[in-house]
Amino acid sequence: YPGFYSLQVIANGNPSAGVTFYSPVWVDFNYSQSFPQMGTVSAPFSTLAQGTNAVASGGTIAIKAGHSPIAMKIAKPMTIIAVGGTATVGQ
């Protein structure tokens, strides 16, 4: 699920320093709305608006290849990446 996670490795009883990271929020414009939309890779949001509402400031949205005709303004810092091809937002 999208959110903050901490990763720590323990080898031979010696723990490493924890590293905190935010998992990406997934968006797939072709995802069926009849299934749950949780922002995960297997249950992505179907609109960029849902993704931008769910992502933490400075987080990442991963958009699966596709097209959304809906243009929108984004007001908080985030990284948006396309996965598996080109993702088009707007016209």
Secondary structure, 3 states (H helix, E strand, C coil): CCCEEEECCEECCEECCCEEEECCEEECCCCCCCCCCCCCCCCCECCHHHHHHHCCCCCEEEEEEEEECCCCCCCCCCEEEEEEEEEEECC
